[in-house]
Amino acid sequence: MTRPVYVHDLDALAAHVRSLRDALPHRVELLYAVKANPEPDVLRTLAPLVDGFETASRGELRRLAEVLPERRAAAYAGPGKTDEDLTAALAAGVHRIHVESPAELRRLGALAVAARRPARVLLRVNLPVAAPGASLVMGGRPSPFGMDPADAVECARRPPAGVEVRGVHAHLASGLDAPLAGAVAADVLRWSVTELGATEVDVGGGMAVDYLRPSSRFDWAGYGRTLAGLLDAHPRVRLRIEPGRSLTAYCGAYLTEVIDVKRSEGVWFVVVAGGTHHLRTPAAKGHPQPFTVHRRRGATGPRTDGGPVTVVGQLCTPKDVLSRSTSAGVIGVGDVLFFGMAGAYAWNISHRDFLLHEPPEFRTGDPRELAAEWSTRPIHP
């Protein structure tokens, strides 16, 4: 039995980000949100293609320093920053610290004065911007993320010593299609310029990735045209975006082997090595992870009848469901299942220590080639 494996197609990742970059105006700074996938090979591939990296923990700062020692983080974000977090961001020379509250701003100012290092910040603002259809909403309602607009205005007018307020950060929602992302960016930019006179605005990420329709992609060309129009209207503004999932989701695959198939009260269950402790995305988002089946050559074990199946892992919980499918066809013991769109929020957000199973392996290359090769190996008990 071969252990489950993650495969990152770095050539496909680079090609995707180059096409995305070409669709954006030159004046739009493209940051990568490290939280989506902090694998070292992914960071190295992205380094020459993005304008910087957005980090949200000391661990991500350390990872960036280890993998890319020549690159400083472009941003340090996230709620609940401790003094240790803020001190680490100052020491690392982070270009912009995204401040979540007036109290955090005051603490940062005191630490910056003590360290004799100026803190250059963007104020994260919870703006009342509508985002109908978004899959996840972080703003426009009571939220732990960011500060109320009135508080942001006061902080910008009277920043504490040691702090330079450079502009606004507003990541308000995720799962946005291009027209909605453009509309949100327009509202954020309009408020930032009108109320704060901001010359730097980070409108966040949140570009939609559709797991139910893998061939559907975010319209980067249309979004780029919208941002170009906004910049034409506000020529003094530096505009940033910080996508994560929409950059890396398509470059990763999770491959695993079928251990057992069985029927329970008329329902077929396909049991695979691994599970949601390796790939938490489907459980976290409540959707079936898209997969294809690579038939195992020479397999003689039990098979499903080609009807609907539920694919589960090895965990002692009924929530360990990777996917459900009505169209996968016949699946048998030893077959290799290829879970696509596993390049973001997968292994790095999984409850990997539950039951203390072995971790997956990690490789780079074309995952389809590996799946095809795997399906020809002899089946070992």
Order of alpha helices (4+ residues) and beta strands (2+ residues): beta-alpha-beta-alpha-beta-alpha-beta-alpha-beta-alpha-beta-beta-alpha-beta-beta-alpha-beta-alpha-beta-alpha-beta-beta-alpha-beta-beta-beta-beta-beta-alpha
